[in-house]
Amino acid sequence: MLNIVATKKYTRALKKLQAQHKSDIIRKLHDVIDDLANLRITTQNRNHKLKDSDLNDIHISGDVILLYRYVGDSIILELELNNIVNHDELNRKIKSSKELIQSWVLLRTKSVRDSDGMMTDYALYFNPRKHKFICMFGDIDIYEPDEMYADAEFDNVREAAEWFQDYVGPGDEDHDDVYSSSKISDASEDEDEDDNDLDHPDQEFDSADTSINSTKLPAVYRMISIPGGTTGVDFGGGRFDNSIEHIKDLGATLCVYDPYNRSKEYNLETLKTLKANGGADWAINSNVLNVIKEAAARKAVLENISKITKSGAPIYITVYEGRGDSNEGPTKSGYQLNRKTADYLSEIQEVFPDAKRKGKLIIAHNIRSASSSTIVAASSSKLDKFMTVTKDRKKYAVQYTEVNTEQDAWTIYSDFHAQVSRIAPYDDADYAWADIKNGHIDVIKGGRTIKRSYYFNADDMDVENTEWCDIIIDEAIELIAEVNKDIEPRMIYNSTEVRSSADTVVESYRRRIYSAASKVMTERFGFELSDVSDYLVVECNQLEDKTIEIQVRSELDYDDMWEIKEAIDPVVEKIDSDAYFDFESSSTLVAYVTPRNKDATSINSADDIEQPVEPKDRPEPEEVSEDVAVEFDMDRVRIDVDKGGSWEYLDDAFLDDVMTDKDALYSEEYDVKVRDRNGLLEDLDDILKYDIPVEEGEYRISCHVTMVYHIAGIEKYDEYPEDNYGDSAEYSDENADVKFDFHDSYVEDFRIVD
């Protein structure tokens, strides 16, 4: 049986028949189509081969004519609703249609350099009749599409699009690239030549002492997805190899280039590796620009990254904002600009024009021919738009190319590219994500494609161009949701956010130090609470002599670490009056504590601590729990977004109806305090942060919010459990533990209103 492909023309005509209740004609039509699909054609249907056309017609009734043609193992259907009896008139229509089908359709053009260094056109054409793609070199006003003179010829859109995208022209082959054959004929001829192509202007303050991540992975690696089988570069990646190991575990390769923290020989080996790969597939620049005083040196870093990465490769940039007040100056370990992430964007766009900020991450692409606006606009590899989609109470991030829906369906099909991933904060599980391009949706997990689904253009799917992209994205979400449903969450909690019983005395000390340090970082330095764990590490270890070693490390400069020290010294003094923190390095504080209380001799377990004795006639408590769901509407609530992407509510009256007390929410069953007003706003921020605009300004937002809390550790005492005279139980919330359930909380119908 042949595949049946109904055109839009057929679908529209069929709807008209249905509206006229022509059920007998529709049944006859379907019978004829079934005969055609099974190659059972009969003469009673008045089957004709139209003159000068590959189309046939069958008269279903006096005014209903079925047109069809065979293409491979498919049959293409059209439907005419008129009183045509004169085949010459129909032939004229079909002939003009045939001429259109046989013509070449211009899909895309870009500007490249010819051998004389002059700019000319490079065009991609498609022939629907032959289903063939060709590329033509030269001015499109002079050189018409011709297979005999085509620069390249393809049978599928993927190969054609990849060739077109990668083609740079004979005049651009010697582009200023560290791997250009005009610059390096063979590494063995001159080992230094690779490195000499990178520009390293003199800096008043070098960056050697700012590499501090000996064990902690830089935050940027948690913000991005790295495809397996690729090779990337961390420019200014420091002297430690923890990032290299992390990327290796993902099935990819990371090369580190750092003129201050790696040897010359090491950097040359990095460049050799990248050269063998044709350049880096992606690049990272983490917390480098913020420690460089000179603007020229910062630009040189960006230009060097451009030279050693492939054309179109994504570039991921983060900076340490420090105080964020732009009050720059020298520090004990070098120099600090103290600028917000957004303040670096204009500098980065000088080298990478398409750079965009997503919160604390800047994403750019290495667009080599930046002078050609055609390339920037038409590049199918650039995911320059972002949105969130909520489906089945789960959120998904969608990065995509913006397409012009007024173009033909084939052009939209060729231009469109998107990536879809689940938004799961505080969840470190390896969830699948989807890559959409060239007619297929790849579901990727662990760096491997584990499932592939195919899609067609809007005409073949019989949908409107304006609906097509959303339909494909929805299909991708369904595919990754099906894979992710069997994956167990792997939650990561900050100790400042989740209260739990002390497993050990050592752990209780660690939490107290962390809490004091994080308070300084949020209240004085302007960190978001959710970002503190990316920059602060507190470790406590019990030594053989029962002394406790407490180490505090952070990506802060010496002056900021001194403020941390002043905040945490009183904490250890309460444990050991002789204890204090001292600098092991500019970014590391260490204290040695010997507890003076009863548990000093044995603090391996909280069970070893002397517990208060309950009265003998007091029964053991029963632990009970309670769930609380808070729902409310935000109707045209005014918010003010600053240039750093943070926001505040100009009026929080929308919480008034939620509060069971003046400024707090208590649970209904056991009267446990869930959150005060500020606590509710902080939790609300967590679920709204993916919807709030990143651009500075004042907005009005509307949405429906559901927030879920779980309360555990409520103690129930009942001295007379057998008593039938009502509930004699008493309840204690002294040890109650209230947790905000981010994953069961959600926002519906979010919109920005006038």
DRENSE-937094 format. One line per 4 residues: number of its first residue (from 1); their letters; for each residue x, y, z of C-alpha. Coordinates in nm, 3 decimals. Layout:
% DRENSE-937094
NUM	A	X:Y:Z  ... .
***
This chain:
% DRENSE-937094
1	MLNI	0.000:0.000:0.000  0.129:0.344:-0.094  0.166:0.630:0.153  -0.112:0.887:0.113 .
5	VATK	-0.002:1.252:0.125  -0.287:1.506:0.131  -0.199:1.861:0.025  -0.349:2.171:0.184 .
9	KYTR	-0.558:2.216:-0.126  -0.708:1.869:-0.075  -0.774:1.929:0.297  -0.947:2.262:0.239 .
13	ALKK	-1.171:2.117:-0.032  -1.259:1.816:0.184  -1.366:2.046:0.468  -1.599:2.224:0.227 .
17	LQAQ	-1.756:1.891:0.128  -1.802:1.801:0.492  -1.965:2.137:0.561  -2.211:2.072:0.275 .
21	HKSD	-2.293:1.726:0.421  -2.186:1.549:0.102  -2.141:1.221:0.288  -2.215:0.999:-0.013 .
25	IIRK	-1.956:1.181:-0.224  -1.701:1.168:0.061  -1.750:0.790:0.097  -1.699:0.747:-0.278 .
29	LHDV	-1.392:0.970:-0.262  -1.238:0.760:0.016  -1.310:0.438:-0.178  -1.133:0.577:-0.484 .
33	IDDL	-0.832:0.688:-0.277  -0.816:0.340:-0.121  -0.813:0.189:-0.473  -0.536:0.428:-0.577 .
37	ANLR	-0.324:0.355:-0.268  -0.358:-0.020:-0.335  -0.302:0.023:-0.711  -0.659:-0.086:-0.795 .
41	ITTQ	-0.759:0.172:-1.059  -1.084:0.112:-1.250  -1.212:0.278:-1.569  -1.552:0.345:-1.416 .
45	NRNH	-1.396:0.629:-1.226  -1.320:0.808:-1.555  -0.946:0.815:-1.492  -0.753:1.053:-1.723 .
49	KLKD	-0.386:1.137:-1.774  -0.373:1.514:-1.811  -0.188:1.655:-2.109  0.160:1.801:-2.041 .
53	SDLN	0.140:1.697:-1.677  0.237:1.415:-1.444  -0.103:1.453:-1.277  -0.405:1.228:-1.331 .
57	DIHI	-0.764:1.321:-1.259  -1.063:1.114:-1.151  -1.417:1.257:-1.159  -1.585:1.160:-0.834 .
61	SGDV	-1.898:1.354:-0.929  -1.995:1.632:-1.167  -1.821:1.901:-0.962  -1.569:1.700:-0.756 .
65	ILLY	-1.240:1.608:-0.928  -0.957:1.421:-0.757  -0.606:1.502:-0.886  -0.315:1.274:-0.799 .
69	RYVG	0.043:1.187:-0.888  0.292:0.924:-0.776  0.619:1.021:-0.606  0.830:0.723:-0.500 .
73	DSII	0.621:0.507:-0.268  0.373:0.790:-0.201  0.064:0.928:-0.373  0.009:1.305:-0.362 .
77	LELE	-0.357:1.418:-0.359  -0.533:1.740:-0.462  -0.904:1.809:-0.489  -1.097:2.041:-0.728 .
81	LNNI	-1.450:2.162:-0.644  -1.595:2.322:-0.959  -1.782:2.246:-1.281  -1.474:2.186:-1.497 .
85	VNHD	-1.555:1.976:-1.799  -1.310:2.146:-2.034  -0.978:1.970:-1.982  -0.786:2.234:-2.176 .
89	ELNR	-0.863:2.489:-1.902  -0.751:2.242:-1.639  -0.441:2.161:-1.840  -0.346:2.530:-1.845 .
93	KIKS	-0.371:2.540:-1.466  -0.171:2.222:-1.427  0.092:2.333:-1.674  0.156:2.656:-1.483 .
97	SKEL	0.169:2.452:-1.165  0.417:2.215:-1.325  0.642:2.503:-1.431  0.642:2.624:-1.072 .
101	IQSW	0.727:2.277:-0.944  1.013:2.238:-1.189  1.167:2.573:-1.091  1.445:2.616:-0.835 .
105	VLLR	1.347:2.778:-0.505  1.605:3.006:-0.341  1.631:2.895:0.022  1.919:3.099:0.155 .
109	TKSV	2.206:3.326:0.058  2.516:3.454:0.232  2.818:3.662:0.141  3.164:3.504:0.097 .
113	RDSD	3.496:3.622:-0.041  3.606:3.518:-0.389  3.967:3.442:-0.480  4.029:3.816:-0.538 .
117	GMMT	3.911:3.902:-0.189  3.585:4.061:-0.310  3.248:3.977:-0.154  3.005:3.773:-0.365 .
121	DYAL	2.695:3.556:-0.316  2.672:3.192:-0.219  2.319:3.054:-0.261  2.133:2.738:-0.162 .
125	YFNP	1.850:2.628:-0.395  1.588:2.353:-0.372  1.390:2.184:-0.651  1.064:2.036:-0.509 .
129	RKHK	1.001:1.826:-0.819  1.340:1.657:-0.813  1.381:1.692:-0.436  1.736:1.808:-0.497 .
133	FICM	1.952:2.081:-0.340  2.233:2.270:-0.513  2.473:2.547:-0.407  2.572:2.819:-0.653 .
137	FGDI	2.879:3.043:-0.625  2.852:3.396:-0.764  2.617:3.692:-0.793  2.259:3.556:-0.785 .
141	DIYE	2.148:3.829:-1.030  2.393:3.694:-1.289  2.428:3.322:-1.221  2.095:3.138:-1.227 .
145	PDEM	2.064:2.794:-1.062  2.197:2.526:-1.297  2.292:2.170:-1.202  2.572:2.162:-1.461 .
149	YADA	2.751:2.454:-1.294  2.654:2.390:-0.933  2.926:2.415:-0.672  2.771:2.124:-0.478 .
153	EFDN	2.469:1.895:-0.511  2.272:1.708:-0.242  1.972:1.481:-0.205  1.880:1.569:0.155 .
157	VREA	1.838:1.892:0.345  2.077:1.802:0.628  2.384:1.759:0.408  2.290:2.066:0.207 .
161	AEWF	2.243:2.284:0.516  2.569:2.167:0.675  2.766:2.231:0.355  2.610:2.574:0.311 .
165	QDYV	2.672:2.669:0.674  3.038:2.556:0.674  3.132:2.701:0.335  3.354:3.009:0.375 .
169	GPGD	3.466:3.080:0.016  3.815:3.074:-0.138  3.890:3.422:-0.010  3.815:3.334:0.353 .
173	EDHD	4.014:3.012:0.373  4.314:3.208:0.504  4.107:3.374:0.777  4.300:3.493:1.082 .
177	DVYS	4.285:3.153:1.253  4.556:3.001:1.468  4.514:2.686:1.256  4.535:2.858:0.917 .
181	SSKI	4.772:2.682:0.677  4.927:3.017:0.593  5.029:3.055:0.955  5.126:2.700:1.052 .
185	SDAS	5.256:2.456:0.795  5.360:2.196:1.049  5.389:2.216:1.425  5.716:2.032:1.411 .
189	EDED	5.875:2.315:1.210  5.830:2.571:1.484  5.665:2.470:1.811  5.631:2.828:1.924 .
193	EDDN	5.439:2.944:1.617  5.103:2.821:1.749  5.136:3.021:2.065  5.275:3.327:1.890 .
197	DLDH	4.949:3.365:1.697  4.771:3.438:2.025  4.803:3.789:2.158  4.884:3.836:2.528 .
201	PDQE	4.915:4.210:2.604  5.100:4.310:2.918  4.885:4.332:3.231  4.966:4.539:3.538 .
205	FDSA	4.816:4.261:3.752  4.842:3.905:3.622  4.588:3.635:3.703  4.816:3.367:3.845 .
209	DTSI	4.691:3.393:4.204  4.321:3.396:4.116  4.306:3.023:4.032  4.152:2.880:4.351 .
213	NSTK	3.917:2.597:4.247  4.136:2.306:4.355  3.845:2.071:4.426  3.527:2.264:4.344 .
217	LPAV	3.394:2.270:3.991  3.347:2.624:3.853  2.979:2.722:3.847  2.970:2.762:3.467 .
221	YRMI	2.989:2.385:3.418  2.657:2.346:3.601  2.490:2.602:3.372  2.553:2.437:3.034 .
225	SIPG	2.512:2.106:2.851  2.820:1.957:2.687  2.758:1.713:2.398  2.947:1.387:2.415 .
229	GTTG	3.225:1.328:2.165  3.314:1.697:2.140  3.634:1.885:2.225  3.623:2.219:2.405 .
233	VDFG	3.863:2.469:2.554  3.861:2.649:2.888  4.057:2.967:2.816  4.210:3.086:3.143 .
237	GGRF	4.103:2.759:3.309  4.356:2.777:3.593  4.607:2.527:3.724  4.369:2.256:3.849 .
241	DNSI	4.233:1.960:3.652  3.894:1.903:3.820  3.710:2.050:3.520  3.899:1.822:3.282 .
245	EHIK	3.790:1.516:3.480  3.429:1.639:3.494  3.409:1.680:3.115  3.579:1.344:3.065 .
249	DLGA	3.302:1.181:3.270  3.050:1.334:3.026  3.220:1.163:2.732  3.382:1.479:2.598 .
253	TLCV	3.732:1.632:2.601  3.836:1.957:2.771  4.160:2.135:2.687  4.281:2.409:2.921 .
257	YDPY	4.479:2.707:2.795  4.613:2.948:3.058  4.925:3.162:2.996  4.963:3.236:3.370 .
261	NRSK	4.880:2.904:3.537  5.000:2.649:3.281  5.349:2.593:3.140  5.441:2.697:2.789 .
265	EYNL	5.478:2.331:2.692  5.132:2.249:2.830  4.969:2.535:2.638  5.143:2.428:2.314 .
269	ETLK	5.007:2.074:2.359  4.660:2.222:2.409  4.686:2.413:2.082  4.809:2.102:1.900 .
273	TLKA	4.509:1.907:2.025  4.271:2.180:1.916  4.442:2.208:1.579  4.395:1.835:1.519 .
277	NGGA	4.024:1.883:1.593  3.997:2.176:1.353  3.941:2.409:1.648  3.735:2.382:1.966 .
281	DWAI	3.372:2.273:1.932  3.288:2.504:2.226  3.473:2.736:2.462  3.449:2.844:2.825 .
285	NSNV	3.585:3.158:2.987  3.511:3.148:3.360  3.587:3.435:3.597  3.872:3.569:3.383 .
289	LNVI	3.756:3.904:3.247  3.677:4.037:3.596  4.044:4.016:3.710  4.191:4.199:3.408 .
293	KEAA	4.232:4.573:3.453  4.308:4.670:3.093  4.025:4.676:2.836  4.270:4.588:2.555 .
297	ARKA	4.382:4.278:2.744  4.022:4.171:2.802  3.950:4.209:2.431  4.263:4.009:2.346 .
301	VLEN	4.133:3.720:2.557  3.808:3.718:2.359  3.989:3.743:2.025  4.218:3.456:2.123 .
305	ISKI	3.913:3.243:2.200  3.775:3.327:1.855  4.098:3.216:1.691  4.105:2.869:1.849 .
309	TKSG	3.736:2.778:1.817  3.542:2.661:1.514  3.321:2.897:1.320  2.976:2.899:1.482 .
313	APIY	3.100:2.735:1.803  2.921:2.840:2.124  3.117:3.049:2.376  3.014:3.041:2.745 .
317	ITVY	3.136:3.328:2.964  3.091:3.396:3.336  3.241:3.660:3.561  3.273:3.704:3.934 .
321	EGRG	3.066:4.012:4.019  3.223:4.078:4.360  3.041:4.367:4.524  2.882:4.460:4.191 .
325	DSNE	2.935:4.832:4.253  3.198:4.885:3.973  3.441:5.017:4.236  3.745:4.840:4.093 .
329	GPTK	4.092:4.812:4.236  4.384:4.586:4.335  4.338:4.299:4.579  4.579:4.072:4.764 .
333	SGYQ	4.562:3.819:4.479  4.548:4.056:4.181  4.276:4.289:4.055  3.897:4.296:4.074 .
337	LNRK	3.655:4.498:3.857  3.349:4.438:4.082  3.113:4.474:3.785  2.777:4.308:3.723 .
341	TADY	2.760:4.046:3.448  2.553:4.278:3.228  2.831:4.541:3.238  3.063:4.315:3.032 .
345	LSEI	2.815:4.255:2.752  2.908:4.550:2.529  3.280:4.456:2.540  3.204:4.095:2.454 .
349	QEVF	2.977:4.198:2.166  3.270:4.379:2.002  3.419:4.035:1.933  3.107:3.818:1.945 .
353	PDAK	2.821:4.035:1.812  2.544:3.788:1.899  2.637:3.763:2.270  2.335:3.742:2.501 .
357	RKGK	2.308:3.734:2.880  2.105:3.461:3.051  2.120:3.553:3.419  2.484:3.515:3.524 .
361	LIIA	2.581:3.334:3.202  2.673:3.504:2.873  2.632:3.291:2.560  2.788:3.389:2.229 .
365	HNIR	2.886:3.221:1.902  3.209:3.247:1.707  3.069:3.414:1.395  3.378:3.454:1.181 .
369	SASS	3.233:3.671:0.903  3.082:3.926:1.133  3.074:4.185:0.856  2.809:3.985:0.672 .
373	STIV	2.472:4.048:0.827  2.327:3.776:0.606  2.530:3.512:0.784  2.431:3.633:1.127 .
377	AASS	2.063:3.636:1.037  2.052:3.307:0.855  2.284:3.089:1.062  2.086:2.782:1.160 .
381	SKLD	2.332:2.699:1.438  2.261:3.011:1.643  2.006:2.956:1.915  1.934:3.323:1.978 .
385	KFMT	1.592:3.301:2.144  1.485:3.158:2.478  1.151:3.072:2.635  1.008:2.843:2.902 .
389	VTKD	0.724:2.599:2.847  0.515:2.439:3.120  0.368:2.097:3.044  0.218:1.852:3.293 .
393	RKKY	0.335:2.079:3.579  0.698:2.056:3.470  0.902:2.337:3.318  1.120:2.313:3.010 .
397	AVQY	1.380:2.554:2.873  1.372:2.606:2.497  1.654:2.774:2.305  1.570:2.821:1.939 .
401	TEVN	1.637:3.011:1.620  1.386:3.274:1.526  1.233:3.201:1.186  1.022:3.415:0.956 .
405	TEQD	0.687:3.235:0.929  0.599:3.435:0.618  0.862:3.241:0.423  0.786:2.916:0.242 .
409	AWTI	0.761:2.595:0.445  1.091:2.455:0.314  1.288:2.762:0.419  1.139:2.752:0.769 .
413	YSDF	1.214:2.379:0.785  1.579:2.440:0.691  1.632:2.742:0.919  1.472:2.607:1.235 .
417	HAQV	1.690:2.468:1.513  1.601:2.426:1.880  1.717:2.255:2.198  1.477:2.155:2.476 .
421	SRIA	1.573:2.056:2.830  1.393:2.011:3.158  1.433:2.281:3.422  1.514:2.100:3.747 .
425	PYDD	1.691:2.328:3.997  1.864:2.154:4.290  1.831:1.825:4.101  2.159:1.675:3.977 .
429	ADYA	2.001:1.380:3.794  2.115:1.318:3.438  1.796:1.405:3.251  1.757:1.364:2.877 .
433	WADI	1.729:1.667:2.649  1.636:1.711:2.284  1.811:1.861:1.983  1.581:1.962:1.695 .
437	KNGH	1.712:2.028:1.344  1.722:1.900:0.986  1.399:1.703:1.009  1.467:1.497:1.319 .
441	IDVI	1.445:1.524:1.696  1.738:1.361:1.879  1.683:1.268:2.242  2.022:1.285:2.412 .
445	KGGR	2.125:1.140:2.748  2.473:1.098:2.884  2.618:1.246:2.565  2.453:0.981:2.341 .
449	TIKR	2.149:0.994:2.115  1.914:0.733:2.260  1.603:0.802:2.050  1.527:0.974:1.722 .
453	SYYF	1.196:1.096:1.582  1.134:1.258:1.244  0.921:1.553:1.138  0.828:1.722:0.809 .
457	NADD	0.769:2.076:0.691  0.444:2.262:0.754  0.301:2.184:0.411  0.363:1.810:0.442 .
461	MDVE	0.219:1.809:0.796  -0.078:2.017:0.674  -0.041:2.280:0.946  0.003:2.655:0.934 .
465	NTEW	0.355:2.798:0.932  0.271:2.995:1.248  0.184:2.674:1.435  0.459:2.450:1.303 .
469	CDII	0.747:2.537:1.541  0.529:2.499:1.851  0.407:2.159:1.733  0.764:2.032:1.685 .
473	IDEA	0.873:2.166:2.026  0.573:2.000:2.195  0.666:1.671:2.032  1.023:1.705:2.164 .
477	IELI	0.894:1.772:2.516  0.678:1.459:2.501  0.977:1.251:2.389  1.211:1.363:2.667 .
481	AEVN	0.931:1.344:2.927  0.879:0.980:2.833  1.250:0.909:2.889  1.281:1.120:3.206 .
485	KDIE	0.981:0.970:3.385  1.190:0.668:3.492  1.486:0.875:3.616  1.516:0.917:3.992 .
489	PRMI	1.574:1.279:4.108  1.909:1.343:4.275  1.844:1.644:4.494  2.113:1.881:4.617 .
493	YNST	2.020:2.096:4.913  2.209:2.388:5.062  2.245:2.346:5.436  2.110:2.699:5.477 .
497	EVRS	1.785:2.599:5.310  1.702:2.260:5.455  1.703:2.202:5.828  1.770:1.848:5.944 .
501	SADT	1.878:1.673:6.265  2.252:1.687:6.329  2.399:1.357:6.216  2.721:1.447:6.395 .
505	VVES	2.850:1.726:6.610  3.106:1.797:6.339  2.825:1.850:6.088  2.649:2.087:6.325 .
509	YRRR	2.965:2.299:6.344  2.991:2.302:5.967  2.633:2.423:5.930  2.683:2.704:6.180 .
513	IYSA	2.996:2.828:6.001  2.827:2.801:5.660  2.523:2.991:5.783  2.730:3.278:5.920 .
517	ASKV	2.944:3.303:5.605  2.648:3.284:5.366  2.474:3.560:5.561  2.768:3.792:5.487 .
521	MTER	2.764:3.696:5.119  2.391:3.765:5.078  2.351:4.072:5.300  2.681:4.250:5.235 .
525	FGFE	2.801:4.124:4.896  2.461:4.097:4.725  2.469:3.725:4.641  2.144:3.539:4.579 .
529	LSDV	2.103:3.263:4.837  2.076:3.003:4.561  2.417:3.114:4.423  2.611:3.099:4.750 .
533	SDYL	2.687:2.727:4.723  2.859:2.792:4.388  3.114:3.019:4.557  3.144:2.893:4.918 .
537	VVEC	3.273:2.562:5.060  3.294:2.475:5.432  3.458:2.148:5.535  3.499:2.006:5.886 .
541	NQLE	3.717:1.707:5.968  3.790:1.544:6.303  4.160:1.472:6.352  4.306:1.182:6.552 .
545	DKTI	4.352:1.395:6.864  3.980:1.487:6.855  4.064:1.836:6.728  3.831:1.958:6.455 .
549	EIQV	3.982:2.119:6.146  3.744:2.369:5.982  3.833:2.496:5.635  3.646:2.774:5.450 .
553	RSEL	3.713:2.831:5.080  3.551:3.084:4.850  3.593:3.255:4.514  3.632:3.591:4.687 .
557	DYDD	3.925:3.827:4.712  4.129:3.882:5.027  3.929:4.183:5.149  3.598:3.999:5.118 .
561	MWEI	3.744:3.690:5.285  3.848:3.912:5.576  3.485:4.013:5.624  3.392:3.644:5.621 .
565	KEAI	3.659:3.580:5.884  3.520:3.854:6.111  3.175:3.693:6.090  3.280:3.333:6.158 .
569	DPVV	3.547:3.390:6.427  3.279:3.446:6.698  3.116:3.116:6.596  3.427:2.908:6.668 .
573	EKID	3.503:3.111:6.983  3.176:2.985:7.132  3.298:2.629:7.074  3.658:2.691:7.179 .
577	SDAY	3.749:3.026:7.331  4.106:2.995:7.200  4.005:2.917:6.841  4.014:3.158:6.547 .
581	FDFE	4.046:3.146:6.167  4.372:3.218:5.992  4.454:3.260:5.623  4.605:2.953:5.460 .
585	SSST	4.590:3.139:5.127  4.416:3.450:4.999  4.098:3.249:4.944  4.117:2.985:5.221 .
589	LVAY	4.058:3.019:5.596  4.145:2.744:5.848  4.063:2.705:6.218  4.143:2.426:6.466 .
593	VTPR	3.881:2.375:6.736  3.897:2.169:7.055  3.550:2.151:7.214  3.549:2.222:7.590 .
597	NKDA	3.216:2.058:7.669  3.122:1.703:7.763  3.124:1.577:7.408  3.489:1.676:7.353 .
601	TSIN	3.613:1.325:7.410  3.377:1.153:7.170  3.196:1.342:6.899  3.167:1.080:6.633 .
605	SADD	2.789:1.067:6.654  2.503:1.278:6.775  2.395:0.969:6.967  2.701:1.017:7.189 .
609	IEQP	2.577:1.357:7.310  2.407:1.348:7.646  2.035:1.386:7.580  1.786:1.547:7.818 .
613	VEPK	1.596:1.287:8.022  1.221:1.273:7.970  1.005:1.231:8.281  0.944:0.863:8.346 .
617	DRPE	0.569:0.901:8.314  0.600:1.088:7.986  0.529:0.852:7.690  0.753:0.841:7.385 .
621	PEEV	0.622:1.086:7.123  0.475:0.974:6.794  0.608:1.164:6.493  0.341:1.302:6.259 .
625	SEDV	0.358:1.512:5.942  0.149:1.757:5.746  0.140:1.888:5.389  0.043:2.246:5.311 .
629	AVEF	-0.060:2.378:4.969  -0.076:2.755:4.923  -0.259:2.894:4.620  -0.307:3.255:4.517 .
633	DMDR	-0.340:3.479:4.213  -0.099:3.754:4.119  -0.305:4.008:3.925  -0.110:4.284:3.753 .
637	VRID	0.156:4.282:4.025  0.424:4.547:3.970  0.786:4.433:3.976  1.107:4.627:3.921 .
641	VDKG	1.394:4.441:3.745  1.744:4.590:3.784  2.022:4.565:3.529  2.165:4.259:3.705 .
645	GSWE	1.844:4.064:3.653  1.731:4.080:4.017  1.381:4.203:4.093  1.160:4.321:4.374 .
649	YLDD	0.785:4.332:4.421  0.665:4.692:4.448  0.354:4.568:4.628  0.319:4.230:4.804 .
653	AFLD	-0.048:4.273:4.901  -0.125:3.962:4.694  -0.005:3.761:4.997  -0.251:3.920:5.241 .
657	DVMT	-0.521:3.660:5.188  -0.270:3.378:5.236  -0.145:3.486:5.577  -0.315:3.314:5.871 .
661	DKDA	-0.148:3.560:6.105  -0.052:3.921:6.038  0.286:3.840:5.884  0.312:3.461:5.885 .
665	LYSE	0.150:3.148:5.746  0.065:2.865:5.989  -0.046:2.512:5.900  -0.413:2.438:5.950 .
669	EYDV	-0.396:2.101:6.131  -0.104:2.135:6.373  -0.055:2.514:6.375  0.311:2.498:6.268 .
673	KVRD	0.469:2.814:6.134  0.535:2.751:5.765  0.690:3.081:5.653  0.684:3.448:5.734 .
677	RNGL	0.606:3.697:5.457  0.969:3.732:5.348  1.013:3.355:5.345  0.715:3.312:5.115 .
681	LEDL	0.852:3.578:4.881  1.191:3.403:4.868  1.026:3.070:4.780  0.810:3.248:4.522 .
685	DDIL	1.127:3.390:4.365  1.257:3.036:4.313  0.963:2.929:4.097  0.922:3.262:3.917 .
689	KYDI	1.287:3.319:3.824  1.258:3.141:3.489  0.965:3.359:3.381  1.077:3.704:3.499 .
693	PVEE	1.222:3.919:3.213  1.598:3.970:3.228  1.588:4.317:3.074  1.595:4.611:3.316 .
697	GEYR	1.263:4.787:3.367  0.929:4.792:3.547  0.670:4.529:3.453  0.324:4.411:3.554 .
701	ISCH	0.281:4.034:3.578  -0.021:3.809:3.622  -0.030:3.437:3.703  -0.172:3.169:3.932 .
705	VTMV	0.072:3.027:4.189  0.068:2.697:4.378  0.333:2.646:4.648  0.370:2.318:4.837 .
709	YHIA	0.533:2.260:5.176  0.604:1.938:5.366  0.620:1.948:5.747  0.788:1.658:5.929 .
713	GIEK	0.905:1.603:6.287  0.587:1.717:6.464  0.579:1.531:6.796  0.252:1.395:6.929 .
717	YDEY	0.222:1.308:7.301  -0.083:1.118:7.421  -0.094:1.007:7.785  -0.436:0.845:7.745 .
721	PEDN	-0.443:0.681:7.402  -0.731:0.452:7.507  -0.949:0.736:7.634  -1.274:0.775:7.443 .
725	YGDS	-1.347:1.125:7.566  -1.201:1.315:7.271  -0.846:1.392:7.165  -0.618:1.412:7.468 .
729	AEYS	-0.299:1.451:7.261  -0.053:1.737:7.284  0.163:1.844:6.992  0.509:1.998:6.984 .
733	DENA	0.660:2.172:6.684  0.995:2.230:6.853  1.166:1.985:6.619  0.936:2.039:6.323 .
737	DVKF	1.109:2.057:5.985  0.940:2.262:5.710  1.060:2.208:5.354  0.954:2.389:5.041 .
741	DFHD	0.881:2.142:4.759  1.012:2.318:4.449  0.916:2.038:4.211  0.551:2.015:4.317 .
745	SYVE	0.517:2.393:4.319  0.436:2.565:3.993  0.317:2.877:3.811  0.029:2.872:3.563 .
749	DFRI	-0.077:3.120:3.296  0.221:3.352:3.348  0.200:3.664:3.135  0.333:4.017:3.121 .
753	VD	0.045:4.264:3.097  0.025:4.630:3.003 .
***
